[in-house]
Amino acid sequence: MSKEDMVKEAVEEAKARAAEETKAPEDGAGAAADAVEAAAGEEETKAPEDAADTAVDGEDAGAGTEESGETEEAAQAEGGDSKEEKKKLFGKKNKKDKKDEKIEELTDRLTRQMAEFDNFRKRTEKEKSQMYEIGAKDIIEKILPVVDNFERGLGSMSDEDKATPFAEGMEKIYKQLMTTLEGIGVKPIEAVGQEFNPDFHNAVMHEENEEAGENIITEEFQKGYLYHDSVVRHSMVKVAN
């Protein structure tokens, strides 16, 4: 039985009861019937409204479920993007291109070769300087006996011979030779009156001489010479004890 039939049956029963009650006037029975009918109408009106509200609530719930689903999908998408970005930032770096590796290798090789060439140039310059110094000392050492002969010859001349043009010419040649040697860095070692120094002097004789002092050079037999502060020939000297 439907709800409408039940309402109608209730209305009929109410009317029957109202008719049976003799004490109550007919107006009262009609009013009661009208009240019952109004209540039934309200229930009928309320039922469709409740159904409509239920349908609306269902639609709202469905919409909410769809919206939550979309939100979850968006969150997952954002989470995936952030994971990819983190992988890019904190993940392993991509391997270098072979061309870049080759360029770095060639650059390193060139840098090493330039450093080796610079070291080679410095060593070569040092060796050249040493070879030049050795060669110059060898030539100077061969010239020094000529200087010694000039000095011996000029020293053995008498005062009358020194006044002759020949002696004057020889003396000028000697001075020119010494000036040339001095110009290339050759200078004689000081000996007489200086304290004996084995780095510059070669003691070939000793004598007892209280006036000169201990370890003082009193006589020079052969001059010594320096070339740029390097000894070419030691001085042969006599030293006082």
ZADO-837771 format. One record per residue (C-alpha): z, y, x; residue in three letters; chain; residue number from 1. Coordinates in steps of 0.2 Angstrom, whole numbers, always signed. Layout:
N
NODE       w       v       u   lomar   kevo   gupa
NODE       Z       Y       X     Ala      A    NUM
...
REM end
This chain:
241
NODE       w       v       u   lomar   kevo   gupa
NODE      +0      +0      +0     Met      A      1
NODE      -5     +17      +7     Ser      A      2
NODE      +6     +32      +8     Lys      A      3
NODE      -2     +41      -6     Glu      A      4
NODE      +1     +26     -18     Asp      A      5
NODE     +19     +26     -13     Met      A      6
NODE     +20     +44     -17     Val      A      7
NODE     +12     +43     -34     Lys      A      8
NODE     +23     +28     -38     Glu      A      9
NODE     +39     +38     -34     Ala      A     10
NODE     +33     +52     -44     Val      A     11
NODE     +30     +41     -59     Glu      A     12
NODE     +47     +33     -57     Glu      A     13
NODE     +55     +50     -56     Ala      A     14
NODE     +46     +55     -72     Lys      A     15
NODE     +52     +40     -81     Ala      A     16
NODE     +70     +42     -76     Arg      A     17
NODE     +69     +60     -82     Ala      A     18
NODE     +62     +55     -99     Ala      A     19
NODE     +76     +42    -101     Glu      A     20
NODE     +90     +55     -98     Glu      A     21
NODE     +93     +62    -115     Thr      A     22
NODE    +107     +74    -110     Lys      A     23
NODE     +96     +84     -98     Ala      A     24
NODE     +83     +95    -106     Pro      A     25
NODE     +64     +93    -104     Glu      A     26
NODE     +63    +108     -93     Asp      A     27
NODE     +75    +101     -81     Gly      A     28
NODE     +66     +85     -80     Ala      A     29
NODE     +50     +94     -77     Gly      A     30
NODE     +58    +104     -63     Ala      A     31
NODE     +64     +88     -55     Ala      A     32
NODE     +46     +81     -56     Ala      A     33
NODE     +39     +97     -48     Asp      A     34
NODE     +51     +96     -34     Ala      A     35
NODE     +47     +78     -31     Val      A     36
NODE     +28     +82     -31     Glu      A     37
NODE     +31     +97     -19     Ala      A     38
NODE     +41     +86      -7     Ala      A     39
NODE     +27     +73      -8     Ala      A     40
NODE     +14     +86      -4     Gly      A     41
NODE     +23     +92     +11     Glu      A     42
NODE     +24     +75     +18     Glu      A     43
NODE      +5     +73     +15     Glu      A     44
NODE      +2     +89     +24     Thr      A     45
NODE     +14     +85     +38     Lys      A     46
NODE      +6     +68     +41     Ala      A     47
NODE     -12     +75     +46     Pro      A     48
NODE      -4     +89     +56     Glu      A     49
NODE      +7     +76     +66     Asp      A     50
NODE      -9     +66     +69     Ala      A     51
NODE     -18     +82     +75     Ala      A     52
NODE      -4     +87     +86     Asp      A     53
NODE      -4     +69     +93     Thr      A     54
NODE     -23     +70     +96     Ala      A     55
NODE     -21     +87    +105     Val      A     56
NODE      -6     +80    +116     Asp      A     57
NODE     -17     +66    +120     Gly      A     58
NODE     -31     +77    +125     Glu      A     59
NODE     -19     +88    +135     Asp      A     60
NODE     -12     +73    +144     Ala      A     61
NODE     -30     +67    +148     Gly      A     62
NODE     -35     +83    +155     Ala      A     63
NODE     -19     +84    +165     Gly      A     64
NODE     -23     +67    +172     Thr      A     65
NODE     -41     +72    +176     Glu      A     66
NODE     -34     +88    +184     Glu      A     67
NODE     -21     +79    +195     Ser      A     68
NODE     -35     +67    +200     Gly      A     69
NODE     -46     +81    +206     Glu      A     70
NODE     -31     +89    +215     Thr      A     71
NODE     -28     +73    +224     Glu      A     72
NODE     -46     +71    +229     Glu      A     73
NODE     -46     +89    +235     Ala      A     74
NODE     -30     +85    +245     Ala      A     75
NODE     -37     +70    +252     Gln      A     76
NODE     -53     +79    +257     Ala      A     77
NODE     -43     +93    +265     Glu      A     78
NODE     -32     +80    +274     Gly      A     79
NODE     -48     +71    +280     Gly      A     80
NODE     -55     +88    +287     Asp      A     81
NODE     -38     +91    +296     Ser      A     82
NODE     -38     +74    +303     Lys      A     83
NODE     -55     +76    +310     Glu      A     84
NODE     -51     +94    +317     Glu      A     85
NODE     -35     +86    +325     Lys      A     86
NODE     -46     +72    +333     Lys      A     87
NODE     -58     +85    +340     Lys      A     88
NODE     -43     +96    +347     Leu      A     89
NODE     -32     +82    +353     Phe      A     90
NODE     -44     +67    +355     Gly      A     91
NODE     -53     +62    +371     Lys      A     92
NODE     -65     +74    +378     Lys      A     93
NODE     -83     +70    +377     Asn      A     94
NODE     -91     +64    +393     Lys      A     95
NODE    -100     +76    +403     Lys      A     96
NODE    -119     +77    +403     Asp      A     97
NODE    -127     +68    +417     Lys      A     98
NODE    -136     +84    +422     Lys      A     99
NODE    -119     +93    +423     Asp      A    100
NODE    -112     +79    +434     Glu      A    101
NODE    -127     +80    +445     Lys      A    102
NODE    -126     +99    +447     Ile      A    103
NODE    -108     +98    +452     Glu      A    104
NODE    -112     +84    +464     Glu      A    105
NODE    -125     +95    +472     Leu      A    106
NODE    -114    +110    +472     Thr      A    107
NODE    -100    +101    +481     Asp      A    108
NODE    -112     +94    +494     Arg      A    109
NODE    -120    +111    +497     Leu      A    110
NODE    -102    +118    +499     Thr      A    111
NODE     -97    +105    +512     Arg      A    112
NODE    -114    +107    +521     Gln      A    113
NODE    -111    +126    +523     Met      A    114
NODE     -93    +123    +529     Ala      A    115
NODE     -99    +111    +542     Glu      A    116
NODE    -113    +122    +547     Phe      A    117
NODE    -101    +137    +549     Asp      A    118
NODE     -89    +126    +560     Asn      A    119
NODE    -104    +120    +570     Phe      A    120
NODE    -110    +138    +573     Arg      A    121
NODE     -92    +143    +579     Lys      A    122
NODE     -91    +128    +590     Arg      A    123
NODE    -108    +132    +597     Thr      A    124
NODE    -104    +150    +601     Glu      A    125
NODE     -88    +145    +609     Lys      A    126
NODE     -97    +132    +620     Glu      A    127
NODE    -110    +145    +624     Lys      A    128
NODE     -97    +157    +629     Ser      A    129
NODE     -88    +144    +640     Gln      A    130
NODE    -105    +138    +648     Met      A    131
NODE    -109    +157    +652     Tyr      A    132
NODE     -92    +159    +660     Glu      A    133
NODE     -93    +144    +670     Ile      A    134
NODE    -111    +149    +676     Gly      A    135
NODE    -105    +166    +680     Ala      A    136
NODE     -90    +160    +690     Lys      A    137
NODE    -101    +148    +699     Asp      A    138
NODE    -114    +162    +704     Ile      A    139
NODE     -99    +174    +708     Ile      A    140
NODE     -91    +161    +719     Glu      A    141
NODE    -108    +159    +729     Lys      A    142
NODE    -109    +178    +731     Ile      A    143
NODE     -91    +181    +738     Leu      A    144
NODE     -95    +174    +755     Pro      A    145
NODE    -109    +187    +756     Val      A    146
NODE     -96    +200    +752     Val      A    147
NODE     -84    +193    +765     Asp      A    148
NODE     -98    +195    +778     Asn      A    149
NODE    -101    +213    +774     Phe      A    150
NODE     -82    +217    +775     Glu      A    151
NODE     -81    +207    +792     Arg      A    152
NODE     -96    +216    +799     Gly      A    153
NODE     -90    +234    +793     Leu      A    154
NODE     -73    +230    +800     Gly      A    155
NODE     -79    +225    +817     Ser      A    156
NODE     -89    +242    +820     Met      A    157
NODE     -82    +255    +831     Ser      A    158
NODE     -80    +273    +826     Asp      A    159
NODE     -96    +277    +835     Glu      A    160
NODE    -106    +263    +827     Asp      A    161
NODE    -100    +268    +810     Lys      A    162
NODE    -108    +285    +812     Ala      A    163
NODE    -125    +278    +815     Thr      A    164
NODE    -138    +277    +800     Pro      A    165
NODE    -138    +258    +800     Phe      A    166
NODE    -119    +257    +798     Ala      A    167
NODE    -120    +270    +784     Glu      A    168
NODE    -134    +260    +775     Gly      A    169
NODE    -124    +244    +776     Met      A    170
NODE    -109    +252    +769     Glu      A    171
NODE    -119    +259    +755     Lys      A    172
NODE    -126    +242    +751     Ile      A    173
NODE    -108    +235    +751     Tyr      A    174
NODE    -102    +248    +739     Lys      A    175
NODE    -116    +245    +728     Gln      A    176
NODE    -113    +226    +728     Leu      A    177
NODE     -95    +229    +724     Met      A    178
NODE     -99    +241    +710     Thr      A    179
NODE    -111    +228    +702     Thr      A    180
NODE     -98    +215    +703     Leu      A    181
NODE     -85    +226    +695     Glu      A    182
NODE     -97    +230    +681     Gly      A    183
NODE     -98    +212    +676     Ile      A    184
NODE     -79    +210    +676     Gly      A    185
NODE     -76    +204    +694     Val      A    186
NODE     -61    +212    +703     Lys      A    187
NODE     -51    +208    +718     Pro      A    188
NODE     -33    +201    +717     Ile      A    189
NODE     -19    +212    +724     Glu      A    190
NODE     -10    +203    +738     Ala      A    191
NODE      -2    +212    +752     Val      A    192
NODE     +15    +219    +747     Gly      A    193
NODE     +15    +209    +731     Gln      A    194
NODE     +27    +194    +727     Glu      A    195
NODE     +19    +177    +729     Phe      A    196
NODE     +12    +170    +714     Asn      A    197
NODE      +4    +152    +715     Pro      A    198
NODE      -8    +156    +700     Asp      A    199
NODE     -17    +169    +711     Phe      A    200
NODE     -12    +166    +729     His      A    201
NODE     -13    +152    +741     Asn      A    202
NODE      +0    +152    +755     Ala      A    203
NODE      -7    +146    +771     Val      A    204
NODE      +6    +153    +783     Met      A    205
NODE     +25    +158    +782     His      A    206
NODE     +35    +169    +793     Glu      A    207
NODE     +52    +175    +795     Glu      A    208
NODE     +52    +193    +791     Asn      A    209
NODE     +68    +201    +785     Glu      A    210
NODE     +61    +218    +782     Glu      A    211
NODE     +47    +212    +770     Ala      A    212
NODE     +59    +203    +759     Gly      A    213
NODE     +60    +185    +752     Glu      A    214
NODE     +43    +178    +745     Asn      A    215
NODE     +33    +194    +749     Ile      A    216
NODE     +15    +193    +755     Ile      A    217
NODE     +14    +201    +772     Thr      A    218
NODE      -4    +198    +776     Glu      A    219
NODE     -21    +193    +768     Glu      A    220
NODE     -33    +182    +777     Phe      A    221
NODE     -46    +180    +763     Gln      A    222
NODE     -48    +191    +747     Lys      A    223
NODE     -46    +182    +730     Gly      A    224
NODE     -56    +188    +715     Tyr      A    225
NODE     -54    +187    +696     Leu      A    226
NODE     -68    +186    +683     Tyr      A    227
NODE     -61    +192    +666     His      A    228
NODE     -43    +187    +670     Asp      A    229
NODE     -49    +170    +676     Ser      A    230
NODE     -47    +166    +695     Val      A    231
NODE     -63    +163    +704     Val      A    232
NODE     -55    +161    +721     Arg      A    233
NODE     -37    +162    +726     His      A    234
NODE     -31    +174    +740     Ser      A    235
NODE     -27    +166    +756     Met      A    236
NODE     -11    +174    +762     Val      A    237
NODE      +5    +174    +773     Lys      A    238
NODE     +21    +174    +765     Val      A    239
NODE     +38    +180    +772     Ala      A    240
NODE     +53    +169    +770     Asn      A    241
REM end
